[in-house]
Structure formats: C-alpha cells, structure tokens
Amino acid sequence: MSVEIEVKKVDAQGRLILPSDWREDQLKGSNEVYVIKRKGYLKIVPKRKIGLGKFFDRADLDVDAIGEWKDFERARAEKHGT
C-alpha cells in the first residue's frame, strides 16, 4: 500500500477537492464518502454497497420445520384474516 500526501486548500465553506485519480479508483460510480472525525484529523472512506452474497452459499428457510405446507398456509390465512 503506497501513501501519497497532497496539500489541499479548504475554501471558506469548508470544502476541499478530492484528487481525481482517487475518485475514479475508489468511488466507482458513487458520490458518497464516510467522513470519520477523529481528534486532530479526518479520515475519508468511500461508501460502497457490500455484496453479502459472497458470505453465503445458500439460504436456509427452514421449510422442513413447517411440515405440511397447506396446513401452514391455512394457519397463516386464519391468523392474518386473508
């Protein structure tokens, strides 16, 4: 991991311009970042959607525990009044 340091000016409203190469590489179509405030410095981290699917190979709906599906549907309809 390489570290590059750039000096940036902050305008009167507190804005600064993020380096374009960082935006292209890190934001990838998004325009949101997390700004983490720490004592003495800020940390800027790109906000990304996390694909949780890579952590699961299947969904366990525990359908076997339902038993007879028609009984389940009947009980659900009675409970919800449909």
Number of C-alpha atoms within 10 A of each C-alpha: 3 3 4 5 5 7 5 11 10 10 9 7 6 7 10 11 10 11 10 9 9 11 15 11 9 15 16 11 10 13 10 11 14 12 12 10 10 8 5 5 7 11 10 11 13 16 14 15 7 7 7 7 9 7 7 8 7 7 7 8 8 7 9 9 7 12 9 10 11 10 11 12 12 11 12 12 11 10 9 7 7 7
